[in-house]
Amino acid sequence: MSETVKTVFSFWPVLVAAAAVFILLSPKLLLKLIAGLLRVGFLRVRVFGRENLPYSGPILLVSNHVSLLDLLMIQLVARQRVRFMVRTDLLNFIPNRLIFWYLGALKVPTSGRPSDLKAFVAMIHERLRAGETICYFPEGEISGNGNLMRFRSGVQALIPPEVQVTILPLRLGMLHGRLTGIHDNKLHLRPLHRWPVDYSVAIGEPVEAGLSPFQMRQKISELGAMAERQPQPGELPVHTAFLFHAKRHPFGITFYDASTGKHLNNFKIMMMMTLLSQEIRKLDDGRSGYIGVLLPNMPAAAGVMLGVMCADRTPAMMNYSAGQPVAMDSVRRAGVKVILTSRKFLEKLKWEATEEMVFLEDLVPSFSAGRKLRAMLMLTFLLPRGLAHTIAPHSCFNVFHQAALIFSSGSTGRPKAVMLTQRNINCDIQAFFRVVDWSRRDVLAGNLPMFHSFGFMVGFAFPAASGTPSVFTLNPLESATIVKAIRDYKITIMCGTPTFLQRYMSKATPEDFKSLRLCITGGEKLRTELADRYREMTGRDVIEGYGCTELSPIVSININNSIYTLSTRSDHPGSIGAPLPGIHARIIDPETGVEVPPGVDGNLQVRSGTVMKGYLNELHLTDLAIKNDYYDTGDVAHMDQDGYIYITGRSSRFSKIGGEMVPHEGVEDAIVQLRKSEERDVAVAGCKDASKGERLIVFYTADDMDVPGTIAAMREMGLPNIWIPKADGFIKVPTLPMLGSGKLDLKKLKEMAAELDQ
């Protein structure tokens, strides 16, 4: 036996050498080996649509580009050896030469050398005729934040006319975020935020060679939305993610209170979650499943919402800015039997107490010392998974459990109850995390009310799930308090409407905003003068975003794709940005339902894991809003070749004058541009007209409005005559109707215009 062992060991150098030679002669095997080793401890790879890969060539893979690992991942899933088309500048970078030579990379010549390009295309034709598998990255470079960039060219020229080539779109996704980041104008290596790193490869069905670059980009974008609808490995509901984080950092603070200075550390929040969840089960013993939450932005409100989730119930966020009759009607239609609120807050609102209301001032003192001690011991000694199972037995690991009931703003009618699941919220959190270049240094402004979906996600859910500090202020209109909070807490990311931002800037100095690296606005059009003033104050651009309550809510952020200008410059002026990773948007013709080419207006529709579960108790409205997995936003928009979206207006904000559709927001923008005003002091509506069907009404608040001069200037701008309101259509009003979220109250505006018909 010993002789046999000696014989085997005497041959091991030969065996190792033979294996090394075999691997070196087989790049495909080596790539698969490296990728396999990475999967052991570094990567967690999911593959969708592997059945679409044929067993033999010729095959042309068309893929987006998110990291240097892409070549490994594509070869890992491919059945044949893949030849990758690589840009000349990458091949000329000396450290890359040996690697790409070994892989047999195909050098793509620069566009300035037509003869080289012609020879390159001929070479691709020959390889495809020979049955090879080739991968093409039409973006030409690695995406800075996972967003799809512009596809530079199509694939028609690469396909030999006499050969049947299988063309497969590939969508690569990397959920980790960047391995590098920019802070203080310096490039820094970033620690891993997730371990292992989640990576996805989605393989689509074969497509035609004649697709335009934009159409191919849309195919890959849709693949991403389909792939990321499913939960990610290890994904946790918001309340469970907070428990896991709080167990690791019990004395850290996630939710700050800038209005009172009374902060609750994570352990105290966990105590509140535990004790409240037990009490909520008694209060709502199988009666509803929804618990009304009527509280301002403060750490205790975060604890209450987490407590509701831990009780396996869903918080129904009450929009107190709408007034008591509207808010109470909304929750009663939703079947809410218990409302958690504060007597002090109710007095501030000047609301009457109702039978559904349970006051925290009465509830918290009822917790006995024994219950508190048991909760404390449980939180101290139970491991995170056991703790989650004990506190929230039915929802702790169910990401399809409902996370929140958010009522729409009601700007165009009666508020609808939007059901958002934990998966909806998490899908948006994961996309937001990637594009904003999240860092452990970040601090969020919790200025937006949590009854609003944007405030719920950015101010509460994202901090709870990620551990990012959020600084609450009781009222988004407390400009001085918010500016002081930005300065004192070194807030780095703030969101709000342009109206809110204008108020904050009026109370701030450049030094107050020094820590802000990212300011995102939405809900209304960003005025040019306001954007210019912010740039003068901070040296950065205001970044426009777009979203809907029904989409959890963020769809796009006009953030620069380059890592070197991220958070300092917007990308396409006037755009709301490209859809976030994992979110697909399209523009369709409202008459035919067919997707329109770039630059053509149509209805904006979105497909993603962020699309709501539906409207509570309103199945017919849900069916109208969601068709074939696409949510129709009700907005009119167009998309450019790069996939950036430009909102023209809401479908409800048009007037049909003389048979032509006139966008109210387009007229507003023209007047605002002429006035060069930072404040919203103009709103356009339509009312009936006997001769032309409708006429435009301009409500304004400014004392210095020169109506004849404005009309003359609009004519000089070259606007169509039907876009120019008549002089008697300018109506001065004390104030414009606004919602508590900072958006224009379109329902009230329409009522004001209708009164003029009488």
MOJO-V283018 format. One record per residue. RES is the residue in three letters. SS is DSSP state (alpha for helix, beta for strand, coil for the rest). D_LAST is the distance of its C-alpha to the last C-alpha in Angstrom with 2 decimals. Layout:
res={RES RES}
ss={SS SS}
d_last={D_LAST D_LAST}
//
This chain:
res={MET SER GLU THR VAL LYS THR VAL PHE SER PHE TRP PRO VAL LEU VAL ALA ALA ALA ALA VAL PHE ILE LEU LEU SER PRO LYS LEU LEU LEU LYS LEU ILE ALA GLY LEU LEU ARG VAL GLY PHE LEU ARG VAL ARG VAL PHE GLY ARG GLU ASN LEU PRO TYR SER GLY PRO ILE LEU LEU VAL SER ASN HIS VAL SER LEU LEU ASP LEU LEU MET ILE GLN LEU VAL ALA ARG GLN ARG VAL ARG PHE MET VAL ARG THR ASP LEU LEU ASN PHE ILE PRO ASN ARG LEU ILE PHE TRP TYR LEU GLY ALA LEU LYS VAL PRO THR SER GLY ARG PRO SER ASP LEU LYS ALA PHE VAL ALA MET ILE HIS GLU ARG LEU ARG ALA GLY GLU THR ILE CYS TYR PHE PRO GLU GLY GLU ILE SER GLY ASN GLY ASN LEU MET ARG PHE ARG SER GLY VAL GLN ALA LEU ILE PRO PRO GLU VAL GLN VAL THR ILE LEU PRO LEU ARG LEU GLY MET LEU HIS GLY ARG LEU THR GLY ILE HIS ASP ASN LYS LEU HIS LEU ARG PRO LEU HIS ARG TRP PRO VAL ASP TYR SER VAL ALA ILE GLY GLU PRO VAL GLU ALA GLY LEU SER PRO PHE GLN MET ARG GLN LYS ILE SER GLU LEU GLY ALA MET ALA GLU ARG GLN PRO GLN PRO GLY GLU LEU PRO VAL HIS THR ALA PHE LEU PHE HIS ALA LYS ARG HIS PRO PHE GLY ILE THR PHE TYR ASP ALA SER THR GLY LYS HIS LEU ASN ASN PHE LYS ILE MET MET MET MET THR LEU LEU SER GLN GLU ILE ARG LYS LEU ASP ASP GLY ARG SER GLY TYR ILE GLY VAL LEU LEU PRO ASN MET PRO ALA ALA ALA GLY VAL MET LEU GLY VAL MET CYS ALA ASP ARG THR PRO ALA MET MET ASN TYR SER ALA GLY GLN PRO VAL ALA MET ASP SER VAL ARG ARG ALA GLY VAL LYS VAL ILE LEU THR SER ARG LYS PHE LEU GLU LYS LEU LYS TRP GLU ALA THR GLU GLU MET VAL PHE LEU GLU ASP LEU VAL PRO SER PHE SER ALA GLY ARG LYS LEU ARG ALA MET LEU MET LEU THR PHE LEU LEU PRO ARG GLY LEU ALA HIS THR ILE ALA PRO HIS SER CYS PHE ASN VAL PHE HIS GLN ALA ALA LEU ILE PHE SER SER GLY SER THR GLY ARG PRO LYS ALA VAL MET LEU THR GLN ARG ASN ILE ASN CYS ASP ILE GLN ALA PHE PHE ARG VAL VAL ASP TRP SER ARG ARG ASP VAL LEU ALA GLY ASN LEU PRO MET PHE HIS SER PHE GLY PHE MET VAL GLY PHE ALA PHE PRO ALA ALA SER GLY THR PRO SER VAL PHE THR LEU ASN PRO LEU GLU SER ALA THR ILE VAL LYS ALA ILE ARG ASP TYR LYS ILE THR ILE MET CYS GLY THR PRO THR PHE LEU GLN ARG TYR MET SER LYS ALA THR PRO GLU ASP PHE LYS SER LEU ARG LEU CYS ILE THR GLY GLY GLU LYS LEU ARG THR GLU LEU ALA ASP ARG TYR ARG GLU MET THR GLY ARG ASP VAL ILE GLU GLY TYR GLY CYS THR GLU LEU SER PRO ILE VAL SER ILE ASN ILE ASN ASN SER ILE TYR THR LEU SER THR ARG SER ASP HIS PRO GLY SER ILE GLY ALA PRO LEU PRO GLY ILE HIS ALA ARG ILE ILE ASP PRO GLU THR GLY VAL GLU VAL PRO PRO GLY VAL ASP GLY ASN LEU GLN VAL ARG SER GLY THR VAL MET LYS GLY TYR LEU ASN GLU LEU HIS LEU THR ASP LEU ALA ILE LYS ASN ASP TYR TYR ASP THR GLY ASP VAL ALA HIS MET ASP GLN ASP GLY TYR ILE TYR ILE THR GLY ARG SER SER ARG PHE SER LYS ILE GLY GLY GLU MET VAL PRO HIS GLU GLY VAL GLU ASP ALA ILE VAL GLN LEU ARG LYS SER GLU GLU ARG ASP VAL ALA VAL ALA GLY CYS LYS ASP ALA SER LYS GLY GLU ARG LEU ILE VAL PHE TYR THR ALA ASP ASP MET ASP VAL PRO GLY THR ILE ALA ALA MET ARG GLU MET GLY LEU PRO ASN ILE TRP ILE PRO LYS ALA ASP GLY PHE ILE LYS VAL PRO THR LEU PRO MET LEU GLY SER GLY LYS LEU ASP LEU LYS LYS LEU LYS GLU MET ALA ALA GLU LEU ASP GLN}
ss={coil alpha alpha alpha alpha alpha alpha alpha alpha alpha coil alpha alpha alpha alpha alpha alpha alpha alpha alpha alpha alpha alpha alpha coil coil alpha alpha alpha alpha alpha alpha alpha alpha alpha alpha alpha alpha alpha alpha alpha coil beta beta beta beta beta beta coil alpha alpha alpha coil coil coil coil coil coil beta beta beta beta beta coil coil coil coil coil coil alpha alpha alpha alpha alpha alpha alpha alpha coil coil coil coil beta beta beta beta beta beta alpha alpha alpha alpha alpha coil alpha alpha alpha alpha alpha alpha alpha alpha alpha alpha coil coil beta beta beta coil coil coil coil coil alpha alpha alpha alpha alpha alpha alpha alpha alpha alpha alpha alpha alpha alpha alpha alpha coil coil coil beta beta beta beta coil coil coil coil coil coil coil coil coil coil coil coil coil coil coil coil coil coil coil alpha alpha alpha coil coil coil coil coil coil coil beta beta beta beta beta beta beta beta beta coil coil coil coil coil beta beta beta beta coil coil beta beta beta beta coil coil coil coil coil coil coil beta beta beta beta beta beta beta beta beta beta coil coil coil coil coil coil alpha alpha alpha alpha alpha alpha alpha alpha alpha alpha alpha alpha alpha alpha alpha coil coil coil coil coil coil coil coil coil coil alpha alpha alpha alpha alpha alpha alpha alpha alpha alpha alpha coil coil coil coil coil coil beta beta beta coil coil coil coil coil coil beta coil alpha alpha alpha alpha alpha alpha alpha alpha alpha alpha alpha alpha alpha alpha alpha alpha alpha alpha coil coil coil coil coil coil beta beta beta beta beta coil coil coil coil alpha alpha alpha alpha alpha alpha alpha alpha alpha alpha alpha alpha coil coil coil beta beta beta beta coil coil alpha alpha alpha coil alpha alpha alpha alpha alpha alpha alpha alpha alpha alpha coil coil coil coil beta beta beta beta coil alpha alpha alpha alpha alpha alpha alpha coil coil coil coil coil coil coil beta beta beta alpha alpha alpha alpha alpha alpha alpha coil coil alpha alpha alpha alpha alpha alpha alpha alpha alpha alpha alpha alpha alpha coil coil alpha alpha alpha alpha alpha alpha alpha alpha coil coil coil coil coil coil coil coil coil coil beta beta beta beta beta beta coil coil coil coil coil coil coil coil coil beta beta beta beta beta alpha alpha alpha alpha alpha alpha alpha alpha alpha alpha alpha alpha alpha alpha coil coil coil coil coil coil coil beta beta beta beta coil coil coil coil coil coil alpha alpha alpha alpha alpha alpha alpha alpha alpha alpha alpha alpha alpha alpha coil coil beta beta beta beta coil coil coil coil coil coil alpha alpha alpha alpha alpha alpha alpha alpha alpha alpha alpha coil coil coil beta beta beta beta coil alpha alpha alpha alpha alpha alpha alpha alpha alpha coil coil coil coil coil coil coil coil coil coil coil beta beta beta beta coil coil coil coil coil coil alpha alpha alpha alpha alpha alpha alpha alpha alpha alpha alpha coil coil coil coil beta beta beta beta beta beta alpha alpha alpha coil beta beta beta beta beta coil beta coil coil coil coil coil coil coil coil coil coil beta coil coil coil coil coil coil beta beta beta coil coil coil beta beta beta beta beta beta coil coil coil coil coil coil beta coil coil coil coil coil coil beta beta beta beta beta beta beta coil coil coil coil coil beta beta coil coil coil alpha alpha alpha alpha alpha alpha alpha beta beta coil coil beta beta beta beta beta beta beta beta beta beta coil coil coil coil beta beta beta beta beta beta beta coil coil coil beta beta beta beta coil coil beta beta beta beta alpha alpha alpha alpha alpha alpha alpha alpha alpha alpha alpha alpha coil coil coil coil coil coil beta beta beta beta beta beta beta beta coil coil coil beta beta beta beta beta beta beta beta coil coil coil coil coil coil alpha alpha alpha alpha alpha alpha alpha alpha alpha alpha coil coil coil coil alpha alpha alpha coil coil coil alpha alpha alpha beta beta beta coil coil coil coil coil beta coil coil coil coil coil beta coil alpha alpha alpha alpha alpha alpha alpha alpha alpha alpha coil coil coil}
d_last={107.30 107.58 108.87 105.85 103.50 105.40 105.16 101.39 100.90 103.19 100.76 97.55 97.53 97.83 95.04 92.74 93.60 93.02 89.61 88.68 89.72 87.84 84.63 85.00 85.45 82.36 79.20 77.18 79.29 79.19 75.38 75.10 77.65 75.86 72.51 74.14 75.65 72.31 70.77 73.37 72.09 69.56 67.13 65.34 64.50 62.34 62.45 59.85 60.51 64.25 64.68 63.06 66.07 68.66 72.36 73.35 72.09 71.05 67.95 65.50 63.60 60.43 59.50 57.43 59.50 59.02 62.50 66.17 66.77 64.95 68.18 69.87 67.07 66.77 70.52 70.54 68.36 69.68 72.60 74.10 74.93 71.90 72.25 69.55 68.23 68.30 67.31 70.15 69.35 69.70 72.99 74.28 73.71 77.34 76.84 74.93 77.47 79.92 77.23 75.44 78.78 79.89 76.66 77.03 73.68 72.66 72.12 68.93 69.64 67.28 64.93 66.85 69.88 69.07 72.64 72.72 69.40 70.74 73.89 71.90 69.77 72.99 74.49 71.48 71.88 75.55 74.89 72.29 74.71 77.22 74.88 73.99 70.92 69.05 66.17 63.69 61.31 58.67 57.09 60.37 60.43 59.86 56.30 55.91 53.67 53.80 50.73 51.30 51.78 51.60 53.99 55.99 57.19 57.34 60.44 60.97 63.64 65.59 66.11 69.18 68.07 70.87 70.55 68.25 67.04 65.08 62.19 60.90 58.03 58.90 56.66 58.46 56.92 58.40 56.80 58.95 57.27 59.39 63.03 62.49 59.85 59.02 59.05 59.91 60.19 63.12 63.69 64.62 65.93 63.72 65.07 64.16 61.14 61.90 65.29 65.91 63.48 61.18 61.23 59.75 60.61 58.29 59.68 57.37 58.19 59.68 57.35 57.75 59.35 56.69 53.92 52.52 52.99 49.27 49.55 52.73 51.07 48.26 50.93 52.66 49.44 48.65 52.23 51.67 48.60 50.57 53.64 51.89 49.95 53.12 54.25 56.61 60.17 60.33 56.57 55.62 52.49 51.04 52.62 56.01 55.97 55.36 58.25 60.57 59.67 59.89 63.28 64.56 63.05 62.78 62.79 60.45 56.85 53.97 51.08 51.05 48.93 48.23 46.20 49.09 52.09 53.05 53.94 55.17 57.86 57.96 60.42 58.23 55.24 57.54 58.58 54.96 54.26 57.34 56.89 53.16 53.62 56.14 53.88 50.79 52.79 53.48 49.89 48.51 51.38 50.06 46.77 44.22 45.57 42.62 42.89 39.87 40.49 38.55 40.36 39.88 41.92 45.51 48.84 48.71 45.47 47.32 50.17 47.91 46.37 49.87 51.05 48.38 49.45 53.10 52.38 51.43 47.83 44.62 42.62 38.92 37.39 34.69 31.85 31.80 29.27 26.57 27.21 29.29 26.95 26.20 29.83 31.42 29.34 30.47 34.15 34.22 32.89 35.73 38.22 39.26 41.57 42.89 41.15 43.46 42.20 43.46 43.15 43.06 40.21 38.25 38.67 37.48 34.29 33.97 33.71 35.22 38.27 38.05 40.87 40.79 41.55 45.10 45.88 48.22 49.69 51.01 51.86 53.90 56.37 57.16 58.94 62.63 65.28 66.88 63.74 63.28 66.94 66.76 63.68 65.41 68.56 66.61 64.69 67.94 70.28 68.34 68.00 64.46 64.36 65.85 63.48 60.42 61.76 62.38 59.02 56.71 58.81 56.19 54.01 56.41 57.11 54.33 51.98 49.84 49.07 45.47 45.16 41.66 38.40 35.69 32.03 29.72 27.39 24.30 22.52 20.96 20.93 23.35 26.69 29.47 33.10 35.20 38.91 41.19 44.94 47.74 48.47 44.91 45.20 48.80 48.03 45.51 47.97 50.74 48.70 47.46 51.06 52.37 50.01 49.85 53.68 53.87 56.76 58.32 57.53 53.77 51.67 48.00 45.19 43.59 40.53 37.82 36.87 38.77 35.86 34.71 36.78 37.91 39.04 40.70 42.65 43.65 43.97 45.52 46.68 48.27 50.21 51.29 52.58 54.22 55.27 53.38 52.64 49.00 48.07 45.26 42.97 40.87 37.63 36.66 35.20 38.61 39.44 42.70 43.99 43.28 44.92 47.91 48.14 48.27 51.08 53.04 52.91 53.23 50.19 50.42 47.25 43.74 40.43 36.86 33.58 33.63 31.57 34.36 37.05 35.71 35.92 39.45 40.61 39.56 42.08 44.78 47.76 49.37 52.07 49.59 48.53 52.10 52.52 49.33 50.37 47.13 43.50 40.99 37.23 34.49 30.98 29.49 30.77 33.78 33.30 36.32 36.85 36.99 39.46 41.56 41.79 42.83 45.49 46.79 47.03 48.69 50.06 48.15 45.03 42.00 41.99 38.72 38.48 36.22 35.87 33.92 34.40 35.50 38.22 39.87 38.24 39.95 40.13 41.20 42.31 42.89 46.33 49.27 51.73 54.75 56.59 57.41 53.86 52.21 49.86 50.20 48.36 45.44 46.31 43.78 41.34 37.70 38.66 38.15 41.75 43.73 43.59 45.93 49.28 48.94 45.28 44.52 41.33 40.52 37.82 37.19 35.54 32.51 33.47 37.23 37.73 40.55 41.19 40.45 42.80 42.48 39.81 37.49 34.06 33.45 32.70 34.69 36.81 39.43 42.63 44.61 46.12 43.12 40.76 39.64 41.21 37.80 34.83 36.16 35.68 33.33 35.77 33.29 31.30 34.68 35.74 32.62 33.18 36.99 38.72 42.40 42.67 39.92 36.79 33.74 32.04 28.72 29.41 30.03 33.27 36.53 40.10 42.87 46.54 47.39 44.94 42.56 38.87 36.05 32.50 29.99 26.96 25.56 24.77 21.32 20.89 20.85 18.43 19.69 19.48 21.56 23.40 24.43 23.73 22.88 23.72 21.53 24.75 26.56 24.19 24.41 28.19 28.45 26.67 28.72 31.84 31.28 30.66 33.58 32.02 33.48 30.47 27.18 24.86 22.53 20.21 18.46 15.57 13.76 10.32 9.93 11.61 12.70 16.24 17.25 15.29 14.13 14.35 15.69 14.32 17.24 17.02 20.31 22.37 25.35 26.15 28.18 25.61 26.57 23.59 25.54 28.58 26.82 25.43 28.94 30.63 28.58 29.75 33.28 33.10 32.91 29.62 28.16 25.70 22.92 23.48 22.83 19.32 18.47 18.96 15.36 14.66 16.87 15.23 17.84 17.67 20.60 21.33 20.44 20.09 23.59 25.53 28.96 30.61 29.42 27.00 23.39 21.10 19.25 17.45 15.99 15.32 13.34 11.26 10.80 9.74 7.28 5.53 5.43 3.78 0.00}
//
